[in-house]
Amino acid sequence: MKLNPLDWRIESLKSVAEAYGLVQRQPGGSHVIFRHPNGAMLSVPARRPIKPIYIKKFVRLIEEGIAE
C-alpha cells in the first residue's frame, strides 16, 4: 500500500484493517470509518477506486495510530 497507493478498493482496506486490529463500521453506506485501538479514526469514502490520499492516511493510521 505504501509503494502503490493507486487502485485500492474498500474490501481490501477492510481486510487489512481486520488483520491489524482496527475496528470498522459503515454507518451510512457512503463512508467506512476505521478506528485504531488508541482511538484515532479515519473516514474513507467507499467509492472505487479510493483516492491515494486516503490510502496514505490509512497506512499512517495503521503504523502510527494517527489520522488527520
CHARMM-style PDB file with segment names, atoms N, HN, CA, C and O in Angstrom:
ATOM      1  N   MET     1       0.825  -1.189   0.000  1.00  0.00      PROA
ATOM      2  CA  MET     1       0.000   0.000   0.000  1.00  0.00      PROA
ATOM      3  C   MET     1       0.872   1.255   0.000  1.00  0.00      PROA
ATOM      4  O   MET     1       0.548   2.254  -0.642  1.00  0.00      PROA
ATOM      5  N   LYS     2       1.972   1.183   0.726  1.00  0.00      PROA
ATOM      6  HN  LYS     2       2.235   0.371   1.247  1.00  0.00      PROA
ATOM      7  CA  LYS     2       2.882   2.328   0.773  1.00  0.00      PROA
ATOM      8  C   LYS     2       3.491   2.599  -0.591  1.00  0.00      PROA
ATOM      9  O   LYS     2       3.578   3.747  -1.026  1.00  0.00      PROA
ATOM     10  N   LEU     3       3.909   1.544  -1.257  1.00  0.00      PROA
ATOM     11  HN  LEU     3       3.839   0.611  -0.904  1.00  0.00      PROA
ATOM     12  CA  LEU     3       4.606   1.692  -2.527  1.00  0.00      PROA
ATOM     13  C   LEU     3       3.669   1.981  -3.687  1.00  0.00      PROA
ATOM     14  O   LEU     3       4.078   2.603  -4.667  1.00  0.00      PROA
ATOM     15  N   ASN     4       2.429   1.546  -3.595  1.00  0.00      PROA
ATOM     16  HN  ASN     4       2.096   1.042  -2.799  1.00  0.00      PROA
ATOM     17  CA  ASN     4       1.477   1.772  -4.665  1.00  0.00      PROA
ATOM     18  C   ASN     4       0.112   2.147  -4.081  1.00  0.00      PROA
ATOM     19  O   ASN     4      -0.719   1.268  -3.852  1.00  0.00      PROA
ATOM     20  N   PRO     5      -0.134   3.449  -3.836  1.00  0.00      PROA
ATOM     21  CA  PRO     5      -1.405   3.865  -3.246  1.00  0.00      PROA
ATOM     22  C   PRO     5      -2.548   3.986  -4.252  1.00  0.00      PROA
ATOM     23  O   PRO     5      -3.598   4.537  -3.921  1.00  0.00      PROA
ATOM     24  N   LEU     6      -2.365   3.483  -5.471  1.00  0.00      PROA
ATOM     25  HN  LEU     6      -1.512   3.035  -5.740  1.00  0.00      PROA
ATOM     26  CA  LEU     6      -3.397   3.593  -6.502  1.00  0.00      PROA
ATOM     27  C   LEU     6      -4.238   2.331  -6.608  1.00  0.00      PROA
ATOM     28  O   LEU     6      -3.765   1.226  -6.340  1.00  0.00      PROA
ATOM     29  N   ASP     7      -5.483   2.511  -6.999  1.00  0.00      PROA
ATOM     30  HN  ASP     7      -5.867   3.408  -7.216  1.00  0.00      PROA
ATOM     31  CA  ASP     7      -6.395   1.415  -7.354  1.00  0.00      PROA
ATOM     32  C   ASP     7      -6.710   0.432  -6.231  1.00  0.00      PROA
ATOM     33  O   ASP     7      -6.771  -0.774  -6.468  1.00  0.00      PROA
ATOM     34  N   TRP     8      -6.908   0.921  -5.038  1.00  0.00      PROA
ATOM     35  HN  TRP     8      -6.859   1.902  -4.845  1.00  0.00      PROA
ATOM     36  CA  TRP     8      -7.330   0.073  -3.923  1.00  0.00      PROA
ATOM     37  C   TRP     8      -8.845   0.143  -3.796  1.00  0.00      PROA
ATOM     38  O   TRP     8      -9.454   1.163  -4.118  1.00  0.00      PROA
ATOM     39  N   ARG     9      -9.433  -0.915  -3.338  1.00  0.00      PROA
ATOM     40  HN  ARG     9      -8.938  -1.743  -3.076  1.00  0.00      PROA
ATOM     41  CA  ARG     9     -10.879  -0.971  -3.119  1.00  0.00      PROA
ATOM     42  C   ARG     9     -11.165  -1.124  -1.623  1.00  0.00      PROA
ATOM     43  O   ARG     9     -10.328  -1.592  -0.850  1.00  0.00      PROA
ATOM     44  N   ILE    10     -12.357  -0.717  -1.252  1.00  0.00      PROA
ATOM     45  HN  ILE    10     -13.037  -0.337  -1.879  1.00  0.00      PROA
ATOM     46  CA  ILE    10     -12.720  -0.702   0.169  1.00  0.00      PROA
ATOM     47  C   ILE    10     -12.662  -2.111   0.781  1.00  0.00      PROA
ATOM     48  O   ILE    10     -12.360  -2.252   1.966  1.00  0.00      PROA
ATOM     49  N   GLU    11     -12.945  -3.137  -0.003  1.00  0.00      PROA
ATOM     50  HN  GLU    11     -13.191  -3.022  -0.966  1.00  0.00      PROA
ATOM     51  CA  GLU    11     -12.882  -4.508   0.520  1.00  0.00      PROA
ATOM     52  C   GLU    11     -11.466  -4.857   0.966  1.00  0.00      PROA
ATOM     53  O   GLU    11     -11.275  -5.540   1.972  1.00  0.00      PROA
ATOM     54  N   SER    12     -10.476  -4.383   0.212  1.00  0.00      PROA
ATOM     55  HN  SER    12     -10.631  -3.828  -0.605  1.00  0.00      PROA
ATOM     56  CA  SER    12      -9.076  -4.632   0.576  1.00  0.00      PROA
ATOM     57  C   SER    12      -8.713  -3.900   1.857  1.00  0.00      PROA
ATOM     58  O   SER    12      -8.016  -4.450   2.710  1.00  0.00      PROA
ATOM     59  N   LEU    13      -9.178  -2.667   2.001  1.00  0.00      PROA
ATOM     60  HN  LEU    13      -9.745  -2.221   1.308  1.00  0.00      PROA
ATOM     61  CA  LEU    13      -8.900  -1.906   3.216  1.00  0.00      PROA
ATOM     62  C   LEU    13      -9.527  -2.586   4.428  1.00  0.00      PROA
ATOM     63  O   LEU    13      -8.929  -2.632   5.503  1.00  0.00      PROA
ATOM     64  N   LYS    14     -10.730  -3.111   4.249  1.00  0.00      PROA
ATOM     65  HN  LYS    14     -11.216  -3.074   3.376  1.00  0.00      PROA
ATOM     66  CA  LYS    14     -11.394  -3.812   5.350  1.00  0.00      PROA
ATOM     67  C   LYS    14     -10.593  -5.045   5.772  1.00  0.00      PROA
ATOM     68  O   LYS    14     -10.470  -5.321   6.966  1.00  0.00      PROA
ATOM     69  N   SER    15     -10.055  -5.779   4.819  1.00  0.00      PROA
ATOM     70  HN  SER    15     -10.155  -5.556   3.850  1.00  0.00      PROA
ATOM     71  CA  SER    15      -9.253  -6.966   5.131  1.00  0.00      PROA
ATOM     72  C   SER    15      -7.975  -6.598   5.871  1.00  0.00      PROA
ATOM     73  O   SER    15      -7.609  -7.251   6.849  1.00  0.00      PROA
ATOM     74  N   VAL    16      -7.298  -5.557   5.408  1.00  0.00      PROA
ATOM     75  HN  VAL    16      -7.595  -5.027   4.614  1.00  0.00      PROA
ATOM     76  CA  VAL    16      -6.071  -5.093   6.059  1.00  0.00      PROA
ATOM     77  C   VAL    16      -6.382  -4.591   7.462  1.00  0.00      PROA
ATOM     78  O   VAL    16      -5.648  -4.883   8.406  1.00  0.00      PROA
ATOM     79  N   ALA    17      -7.468  -3.838   7.600  1.00  0.00      PROA
ATOM     80  HN  ALA    17      -8.065  -3.601   6.832  1.00  0.00      PROA
ATOM     81  CA  ALA    17      -7.853  -3.310   8.912  1.00  0.00      PROA
ATOM     82  C   ALA    17      -8.103  -4.444   9.903  1.00  0.00      PROA
ATOM     83  O   ALA    17      -7.682  -4.369  11.057  1.00  0.00      PROA
ATOM     84  N   GLU    18      -8.775  -5.473   9.458  1.00  0.00      PROA
ATOM     85  HN  GLU    18      -9.117  -5.534   8.521  1.00  0.00      PROA
ATOM     86  CA  GLU    18      -9.049  -6.620  10.326  1.00  0.00      PROA
ATOM     87  C   GLU    18      -7.750  -7.296  10.759  1.00  0.00      PROA
ATOM     88  O   GLU    18      -7.603  -7.687  11.917  1.00  0.00      PROA
ATOM     89  N   ALA    19      -6.816  -7.431   9.830  1.00  0.00      PROA
ATOM     90  HN  ALA    19      -6.935  -7.113   8.889  1.00  0.00      PROA
ATOM     91  CA  ALA    19      -5.534  -8.069  10.138  1.00  0.00      PROA
ATOM     92  C   ALA    19      -4.727  -7.276  11.161  1.00  0.00      PROA
ATOM     93  O   ALA    19      -3.962  -7.854  11.933  1.00  0.00      PROA
ATOM     94  N   TYR    20      -4.895  -5.952  11.168  1.00  0.00      PROA
ATOM     95  HN  TYR    20      -5.516  -5.483  10.541  1.00  0.00      PROA
ATOM     96  CA  TYR    20      -4.133  -5.101  12.081  1.00  0.00      PROA
ATOM     97  C   TYR    20      -4.930  -4.682  13.315  1.00  0.00      PROA
ATOM     98  O   TYR    20      -4.458  -3.858  14.098  1.00  0.00      PROA
ATOM     99  N   GLY    21      -6.111  -5.227  13.497  1.00  0.00      PROA
ATOM    100  HN  GLY    21      -6.495  -5.896  12.861  1.00  0.00      PROA
ATOM    101  CA  GLY    21      -6.881  -4.972  14.707  1.00  0.00      PROA
ATOM    102  C   GLY    21      -7.628  -3.654  14.738  1.00  0.00      PROA
ATOM    103  O   GLY    21      -7.987  -3.173  15.813  1.00  0.00      PROA
ATOM    104  N   LEU    22      -7.868  -3.061  13.580  1.00  0.00      PROA
ATOM    105  HN  LEU    22      -7.577  -3.452  12.707  1.00  0.00      PROA
ATOM    106  CA  LEU    22      -8.653  -1.844  13.521  1.00  0.00      PROA
ATOM    107  C   LEU    22     -10.133  -2.206  13.500  1.00  0.00      PROA
ATOM    108  O   LEU    22     -10.542  -3.186  12.877  1.00  0.00      PROA
ATOM    109  N   VAL    23     -10.913  -1.409  14.183  1.00  0.00      PROA
ATOM    110  HN  VAL    23     -10.581  -0.614  14.690  1.00  0.00      PROA
ATOM    111  CA  VAL    23     -12.357  -1.600  14.191  1.00  0.00      PROA
ATOM    112  C   VAL    23     -12.915  -0.822  13.008  1.00  0.00      PROA
ATOM    113  O   VAL    23     -12.443   0.274  12.704  1.00  0.00      PROA
ATOM    114  N   GLN    24     -13.913  -1.383  12.344  1.00  0.00      PROA
ATOM    115  HN  GLN    24     -14.296  -2.273  12.592  1.00  0.00      PROA
ATOM    116  CA  GLN    24     -14.501  -0.705  11.195  1.00  0.00      PROA
ATOM    117  C   GLN    24     -16.012  -0.683  11.309  1.00  0.00      PROA
ATOM    118  O   GLN    24     -16.626  -1.595  11.863  1.00  0.00      PROA
ATOM    119  N   ARG    25     -16.600   0.379  10.773  1.00  0.00      PROA
ATOM    120  HN  ARG    25     -16.101   1.120  10.323  1.00  0.00      PROA
ATOM    121  CA  ARG    25     -18.056   0.441  10.706  1.00  0.00      PROA
ATOM    122  C   ARG    25     -18.453   1.277   9.500  1.00  0.00      PROA
ATOM    123  O   ARG    25     -17.705   2.144   9.048  1.00  0.00      PROA
ATOM    124  N   GLN    26     -19.630   1.002   8.998  1.00  0.00      PROA
ATOM    125  HN  GLN    26     -20.238   0.298   9.366  1.00  0.00      PROA
ATOM    126  CA  GLN    26     -20.132   1.702   7.824  1.00  0.00      PROA
ATOM    127  C   GLN    26     -21.551   2.159   8.139  1.00  0.00      PROA
ATOM    128  O   GLN    26     -22.520   1.513   7.741  1.00  0.00      PROA
ATOM    129  N   PRO    27     -21.671   3.282   8.859  1.00  0.00      PROA
ATOM    130  CA  PRO    27     -22.979   3.709   9.347  1.00  0.00      PROA
ATOM    131  C   PRO    27     -23.957   4.147   8.254  1.00  0.00      PROA
ATOM    132  O   PRO    27     -25.133   3.788   8.311  1.00  0.00      PROA
ATOM    133  N   GLY    28     -23.499   4.909   7.269  1.00  0.00      PROA
ATOM    134  HN  GLY    28     -22.544   5.201   7.223  1.00  0.00      PROA
ATOM    135  CA  GLY    28     -24.427   5.446   6.278  1.00  0.00      PROA
ATOM    136  C   GLY    28     -24.353   4.772   4.932  1.00  0.00      PROA
ATOM    137  O   GLY    28     -25.305   4.849   4.155  1.00  0.00      PROA
ATOM    138  N   GLY    29     -23.267   4.124   4.635  1.00  0.00      PROA
ATOM    139  HN  GLY    29     -22.493   4.062   5.265  1.00  0.00      PROA
ATOM    140  CA  GLY    29     -23.132   3.451   3.364  1.00  0.00      PROA
ATOM    141  C   GLY    29     -22.138   4.095   2.424  1.00  0.00      PROA
ATOM    142  O   GLY    29     -21.527   3.397   1.615  1.00  0.00      PROA
ATOM    143  N   SER    30     -21.954   5.410   2.501  1.00  0.00      PROA
ATOM    144  HN  SER    30     -22.451   5.977   3.158  1.00  0.00      PROA
ATOM    145  CA  SER    30     -21.039   6.057   1.564  1.00  0.00      PROA
ATOM    146  C   SER    30     -19.609   6.142   2.088  1.00  0.00      PROA
ATOM    147  O   SER    30     -18.683   6.371   1.310  1.00  0.00      PROA
ATOM    148  N   HSD    31     -19.414   5.962   3.391  1.00  0.00      PROA
ATOM    149  HN  HSD    31     -20.166   5.776   4.023  1.00  0.00      PROA
ATOM    150  CA  HSD    31     -18.083   6.008   4.003  1.00  0.00      PROA
ATOM    151  C   HSD    31     -17.912   4.830   4.953  1.00  0.00      PROA
ATOM    152  O   HSD    31     -18.881   4.317   5.513  1.00  0.00      PROA
ATOM    153  N   VAL    32     -16.670   4.416   5.122  1.00  0.00      PROA
ATOM    154  HN  VAL    32     -15.883   4.833   4.667  1.00  0.00      PROA
ATOM    155  CA  VAL    32     -16.330   3.409   6.126  1.00  0.00      PROA
ATOM    156  C   VAL    32     -15.415   4.099   7.120  1.00  0.00      PROA
ATOM    157  O   VAL    32     -14.469   4.785   6.733  1.00  0.00      PROA
ATOM    158  N   ILE    33     -15.699   3.917   8.399  1.00  0.00      PROA
ATOM    159  HN  ILE    33     -16.468   3.360   8.714  1.00  0.00      PROA
ATOM    160  CA  ILE    33     -14.889   4.534   9.449  1.00  0.00      PROA
ATOM    161  C   ILE    33     -14.017   3.456  10.069  1.00  0.00      PROA
ATOM    162  O   ILE    33     -14.504   2.431  10.546  1.00  0.00      PROA
ATOM    163  N   PHE    34     -12.703   3.717  10.048  1.00  0.00      PROA
ATOM    164  HN  PHE    34     -12.308   4.550   9.661  1.00  0.00      PROA
ATOM    165  CA  PHE    34     -11.730   2.808  10.658  1.00  0.00      PROA
ATOM    166  C   PHE    34     -11.233   3.445  11.944  1.00  0.00      PROA
ATOM    167  O   PHE    34     -10.923   4.636  11.972  1.00  0.00      PROA
ATOM    168  N   ARG    35     -11.156   2.649  13.020  1.00  0.00      PROA
ATOM    169  HN  ARG    35     -11.409   1.682  12.998  1.00  0.00      PROA
ATOM    170  CA  ARG    35     -10.694   3.171  14.308  1.00  0.00      PROA
ATOM    171  C   ARG    35      -9.544   2.330  14.834  1.00  0.00      PROA
ATOM    172  O   ARG    35      -9.633   1.106  14.931  1.00  0.00      PROA
ATOM    173  N   HSD    36      -8.467   3.015  15.168  1.00  0.00      PROA
ATOM    174  HN  HSD    36      -8.394   4.009  15.089  1.00  0.00      PROA
ATOM    175  CA  HSD    36      -7.279   2.392  15.761  1.00  0.00      PROA
ATOM    176  C   HSD    36      -7.583   2.116  17.235  1.00  0.00      PROA
ATOM    177  O   HSD    36      -8.388   2.831  17.831  1.00  0.00      PROA
ATOM    178  N   PRO    37      -6.966   1.107  17.835  1.00  0.00      PROA
ATOM    179  CA  PRO    37      -7.199   0.837  19.265  1.00  0.00      PROA
ATOM    180  C   PRO    37      -6.914   2.032  20.180  1.00  0.00      PROA
ATOM    181  O   PRO    37      -7.471   2.112  21.275  1.00  0.00      PROA
ATOM    182  N   ASN    38      -6.051   2.963  19.744  1.00  0.00      PROA
ATOM    183  HN  ASN    38      -5.599   2.898  18.855  1.00  0.00      PROA
ATOM    184  CA  ASN    38      -5.763   4.132  20.585  1.00  0.00      PROA
ATOM    185  C   ASN    38      -6.825   5.219  20.454  1.00  0.00      PROA
ATOM    186  O   ASN    38      -6.731   6.253  21.115  1.00  0.00      PROA
ATOM    187  N   GLY    39      -7.843   4.998  19.603  1.00  0.00      PROA
ATOM    188  HN  GLY    39      -7.919   4.157  19.066  1.00  0.00      PROA
ATOM    189  CA  GLY    39      -8.934   5.952  19.458  1.00  0.00      PROA
ATOM    190  C   GLY    39      -8.882   6.799  18.197  1.00  0.00      PROA
ATOM    191  O   GLY    39      -9.875   7.444  17.860  1.00  0.00      PROA
ATOM    192  N   ALA    40      -7.759   6.821  17.490  1.00  0.00      PROA
ATOM    193  HN  ALA    40      -6.952   6.297  17.764  1.00  0.00      PROA
ATOM    194  CA  ALA    40      -7.655   7.599  16.251  1.00  0.00      PROA
ATOM    195  C   ALA    40      -8.589   6.996  15.201  1.00  0.00      PROA
ATOM    196  O   ALA    40      -8.708   5.777  15.086  1.00  0.00      PROA
ATOM    197  N   MET    41      -9.248   7.871  14.437  1.00  0.00      PROA
ATOM    198  HN  MET    41      -9.151   8.862  14.530  1.00  0.00      PROA
ATOM    199  CA  MET    41     -10.203   7.394  13.440  1.00  0.00      PROA
ATOM    200  C   MET    41      -9.931   8.001  12.074  1.00  0.00      PROA
ATOM    201  O   MET    41      -9.339   9.074  11.960  1.00  0.00      PROA
ATOM    202  N   LEU    42     -10.369   7.300  11.050  1.00  0.00      PROA
ATOM    203  HN  LEU    42     -10.849   6.428  11.142  1.00  0.00      PROA
ATOM    204  CA  LEU    42     -10.258   7.765   9.673  1.00  0.00      PROA
ATOM    205  C   LEU    42     -11.517   7.345   8.922  1.00  0.00      PROA
ATOM    206  O   LEU    42     -11.909   6.178   8.941  1.00  0.00      PROA
ATOM    207  N   SER    43     -12.144   8.320   8.259  1.00  0.00      PROA
ATOM    208  HN  SER    43     -11.825   9.268   8.243  1.00  0.00      PROA
ATOM    209  CA  SER    43     -13.317   8.058   7.445  1.00  0.00      PROA
ATOM    210  C   SER    43     -12.867   8.002   5.986  1.00  0.00      PROA
ATOM    211  O   SER    43     -12.229   8.933   5.493  1.00  0.00      PROA
ATOM    212  N   VAL    44     -13.202   6.900   5.293  1.00  0.00      PROA
ATOM    213  HN  VAL    44     -13.720   6.144   5.693  1.00  0.00      PROA
ATOM    214  CA  VAL    44     -12.783   6.695   3.908  1.00  0.00      PROA
ATOM    215  C   VAL    44     -14.021   6.527   3.033  1.00  0.00      PROA
ATOM    216  O   VAL    44     -14.872   5.688   3.327  1.00  0.00      PROA
ATOM    217  N   PRO    45     -14.136   7.313   1.962  1.00  0.00      PROA
ATOM    218  CA  PRO    45     -15.266   7.109   1.047  1.00  0.00      PROA
ATOM    219  C   PRO    45     -15.210   5.703   0.441  1.00  0.00      PROA
ATOM    220  O   PRO    45     -14.139   5.216   0.081  1.00  0.00      PROA
ATOM    221  N   ALA    46     -16.356   5.072   0.336  1.00  0.00      PROA
ATOM    222  HN  ALA    46     -17.226   5.468   0.629  1.00  0.00      PROA
ATOM    223  CA  ALA    46     -16.407   3.693  -0.147  1.00  0.00      PROA
ATOM    224  C   ALA    46     -16.444   3.612  -1.670  1.00  0.00      PROA
ATOM    225  O   ALA    46     -16.693   2.538  -2.219  1.00  0.00      PROA
ATOM    226  N   ARG    47     -16.203   4.717  -2.358  1.00  0.00      PROA
ATOM    227  HN  ARG    47     -16.001   5.589  -1.912  1.00  0.00      PROA
ATOM    228  CA  ARG    47     -16.179   4.704  -3.827  1.00  0.00      PROA
ATOM    229  C   ARG    47     -14.983   3.917  -4.336  1.00  0.00      PROA
ATOM    230  O   ARG    47     -14.009   3.703  -3.614  1.00  0.00      PROA
ATOM    231  N   ARG    48     -15.072   3.489  -5.593  1.00  0.00      PROA
ATOM    232  HN  ARG    48     -15.863   3.663  -6.179  1.00  0.00      PROA
ATOM    233  CA  ARG    48     -13.968   2.747  -6.196  1.00  0.00      PROA
ATOM    234  C   ARG    48     -13.413   3.515  -7.357  1.00  0.00      PROA
ATOM    235  O   ARG    48     -14.200   4.128  -8.078  1.00  0.00      PROA
ATOM    236  N   PRO    49     -12.157   3.535  -7.595  1.00  0.00      PROA
ATOM    237  CA  PRO    49     -11.097   3.216  -6.634  1.00  0.00      PROA
ATOM    238  C   PRO    49     -10.950   4.347  -5.613  1.00  0.00      PROA
ATOM    239  O   PRO    49     -11.398   5.470  -5.847  1.00  0.00      PROA
ATOM    240  N   ILE    50     -10.333   4.043  -4.506  1.00  0.00      PROA
ATOM    241  HN  ILE    50      -9.970   3.131  -4.316  1.00  0.00      PROA
ATOM    242  CA  ILE    50     -10.136   5.022  -3.440  1.00  0.00      PROA
ATOM    243  C   ILE    50      -8.955   5.913  -3.800  1.00  0.00      PROA
ATOM    244  O   ILE    50      -7.931   5.434  -4.288  1.00  0.00      PROA
ATOM    245  N   LYS    51      -9.102   7.204  -3.558  1.00  0.00      PROA
ATOM    246  HN  LYS    51      -9.933   7.593  -3.161  1.00  0.00      PROA
ATOM    247  CA  LYS    51      -8.035   8.155  -3.886  1.00  0.00      PROA
ATOM    248  C   LYS    51      -6.787   7.871  -3.053  1.00  0.00      PROA
ATOM    249  O   LYS    51      -6.885   7.468  -1.895  1.00  0.00      PROA
ATOM    250  N   PRO    52      -5.597   8.085  -3.657  1.00  0.00      PROA
ATOM    251  CA  PRO    52      -4.332   7.791  -2.975  1.00  0.00      PROA
ATOM    252  C   PRO    52      -4.159   8.500  -1.632  1.00  0.00      PROA
ATOM    253  O   PRO    52      -3.521   7.947  -0.736  1.00  0.00      PROA
ATOM    254  N   ILE    53      -4.702   9.697  -1.465  1.00  0.00      PROA
ATOM    255  HN  ILE    53      -5.220  10.146  -2.193  1.00  0.00      PROA
ATOM    256  CA  ILE    53      -4.549  10.410  -0.185  1.00  0.00      PROA
ATOM    257  C   ILE    53      -5.171   9.618   0.967  1.00  0.00      PROA
ATOM    258  O   ILE    53      -4.644   9.624   2.079  1.00  0.00      PROA
ATOM    259  N   TYR    54      -6.289   8.936   0.705  1.00  0.00      PROA
ATOM    260  HN  TYR    54      -6.718   8.930  -0.199  1.00  0.00      PROA
ATOM    261  CA  TYR    54      -6.925   8.128   1.747  1.00  0.00      PROA
ATOM    262  C   TYR    54      -6.106   6.884   2.055  1.00  0.00      PROA
ATOM    263  O   TYR    54      -6.060   6.443   3.203  1.00  0.00      PROA
ATOM    264  N   ILE    55      -5.466   6.319   1.054  1.00  0.00      PROA
ATOM    265  HN  ILE    55      -5.504   6.678   0.121  1.00  0.00      PROA
ATOM    266  CA  ILE    55      -4.615   5.149   1.269  1.00  0.00      PROA
ATOM    267  C   ILE    55      -3.415   5.535   2.131  1.00  0.00      PROA
ATOM    268  O   ILE    55      -3.037   4.800   3.043  1.00  0.00      PROA
ATOM    269  N   LYS    56      -2.819   6.692   1.839  1.00  0.00      PROA
ATOM    270  HN  LYS    56      -3.127   7.289   1.098  1.00  0.00      PROA
ATOM    271  CA  LYS    56      -1.671   7.165   2.624  1.00  0.00      PROA
ATOM    272  C   LYS    56      -2.076   7.418   4.073  1.00  0.00      PROA
ATOM    273  O   LYS    56      -1.333   7.078   4.994  1.00  0.00      PROA
ATOM    274  N   LYS    57      -3.242   8.008   4.279  1.00  0.00      PROA
ATOM    275  HN  LYS    57      -3.846   8.284   3.532  1.00  0.00      PROA
ATOM    276  CA  LYS    57      -3.728   8.245   5.647  1.00  0.00      PROA
ATOM    277  C   LYS    57      -4.047   6.931   6.351  1.00  0.00      PROA
ATOM    278  O   LYS    57      -3.827   6.798   7.555  1.00  0.00      PROA
ATOM    279  N   PHE    58      -4.561   5.968   5.607  1.00  0.00      PROA
ATOM    280  HN  PHE    58      -4.739   6.076   4.629  1.00  0.00      PROA
ATOM    281  CA  PHE    58      -4.879   4.658   6.169  1.00  0.00      PROA
ATOM    282  C   PHE    58      -3.613   3.944   6.642  1.00  0.00      PROA
ATOM    283  O   PHE    58      -3.590   3.364   7.728  1.00  0.00      PROA
ATOM    284  N   VAL    59      -2.566   3.990   5.824  1.00  0.00      PROA
ATOM    285  HN  VAL    59      -2.584   4.461   4.943  1.00  0.00      PROA
ATOM    286  CA  VAL    59      -1.281   3.396   6.197  1.00  0.00      PROA
ATOM    287  C   VAL    59      -0.735   4.077   7.442  1.00  0.00      PROA
ATOM    288  O   VAL    59      -0.227   3.415   8.347  1.00  0.00      PROA
ATOM    289  N   ARG    60      -0.841   5.386   7.487  1.00  0.00      PROA
ATOM    290  HN  ARG    60      -1.254   5.923   6.752  1.00  0.00      PROA
ATOM    291  CA  ARG    60      -0.360   6.138   8.657  1.00  0.00      PROA
ATOM    292  C   ARG    60      -1.158   5.761   9.907  1.00  0.00      PROA
ATOM    293  O   ARG    60      -0.589   5.645  10.992  1.00  0.00      PROA
ATOM    294  N   LEU    61      -2.459   5.571   9.762  1.00  0.00      PROA
ATOM    295  HN  LEU    61      -2.921   5.665   8.880  1.00  0.00      PROA
ATOM    296  CA  LEU    61      -3.296   5.151  10.893  1.00  0.00      PROA
ATOM    297  C   LEU    61      -2.829   3.795  11.427  1.00  0.00      PROA
ATOM    298  O   LEU    61      -2.742   3.599  12.639  1.00  0.00      PROA
ATOM    299  N   ILE    62      -2.531   2.870  10.527  1.00  0.00      PROA
ATOM    300  HN  ILE    62      -2.602   3.029   9.543  1.00  0.00      PROA
ATOM    301  CA  ILE    62      -2.066   1.546  10.951  1.00  0.00      PROA
ATOM    302  C   ILE    62      -0.710   1.637  11.638  1.00  0.00      PROA
ATOM    303  O   ILE    62      -0.506   1.060  12.706  1.00  0.00      PROA
ATOM    304  N   GLU    63       0.218   2.367  11.018  1.00  0.00      PROA
ATOM    305  HN  GLU    63       0.052   2.836  10.151  1.00  0.00      PROA
ATOM    306  CA  GLU    63       1.593   2.417  11.544  1.00  0.00      PROA
ATOM    307  C   GLU    63       1.718   3.224  12.822  1.00  0.00      PROA
ATOM    308  O   GLU    63       2.419   2.816  13.748  1.00  0.00      PROA
ATOM    309  N   GLU    64       1.053   4.354  12.879  1.00  0.00      PROA
ATOM    310  HN  GLU    64       0.484   4.685  12.126  1.00  0.00      PROA
ATOM    311  CA  GLU    64       1.288   5.271  13.988  1.00  0.00      PROA
ATOM    312  C   GLU    64       0.064   5.525  14.860  1.00  0.00      PROA
ATOM    313  O   GLU    64       0.170   6.126  15.930  1.00  0.00      PROA
ATOM    314  N   GLY    65      -1.073   5.075  14.410  1.00  0.00      PROA
ATOM    315  HN  GLY    65      -1.160   4.587  13.542  1.00  0.00      PROA
ATOM    316  CA  GLY    65      -2.297   5.352  15.149  1.00  0.00      PROA
ATOM    317  C   GLY    65      -2.693   6.803  15.044  1.00  0.00      PROA
ATOM    318  O   GLY    65      -3.326   7.349  15.948  1.00  0.00      PROA
ATOM    319  N   ILE    66      -2.320   7.437  13.934  1.00  0.00      PROA
ATOM    320  HN  ILE    66      -1.806   6.993  13.199  1.00  0.00      PROA
ATOM    321  CA  ILE    66      -2.605   8.865  13.730  1.00  0.00      PROA
ATOM    322  C   ILE    66      -3.426   9.017  12.460  1.00  0.00      PROA
ATOM    323  O   ILE    66      -3.113   8.415  11.433  1.00  0.00      PROA
ATOM    324  N   ALA    67      -4.461   9.814  12.533  1.00  0.00      PROA
ATOM    325  HN  ALA    67      -4.715  10.303  13.368  1.00  0.00      PROA
ATOM    326  CA  ALA    67      -5.225  10.158  11.336  1.00  0.00      PROA
ATOM    327  C   ALA    67      -5.491  11.653  11.360  1.00  0.00      PROA
ATOM    328  O   ALA    67      -5.594  12.265  12.423  1.00  0.00      PROA
ATOM    329  N   GLU    68      -5.601  12.225  10.182  1.00  0.00      PROA
ATOM    330  HN  GLU    68      -5.517  11.727   9.318  1.00  0.00      PROA
ATOM    331  CA  GLU    68      -5.857  13.665  10.094  1.00  0.00      PROA
ATOM    332  C   GLU    68      -7.302  13.923   9.776  1.00  0.00      PROA
ATOM    333  OT1 GLU    68      -7.712  15.078   9.662  1.00  0.00      PROA
TER     334      GLU     68
END
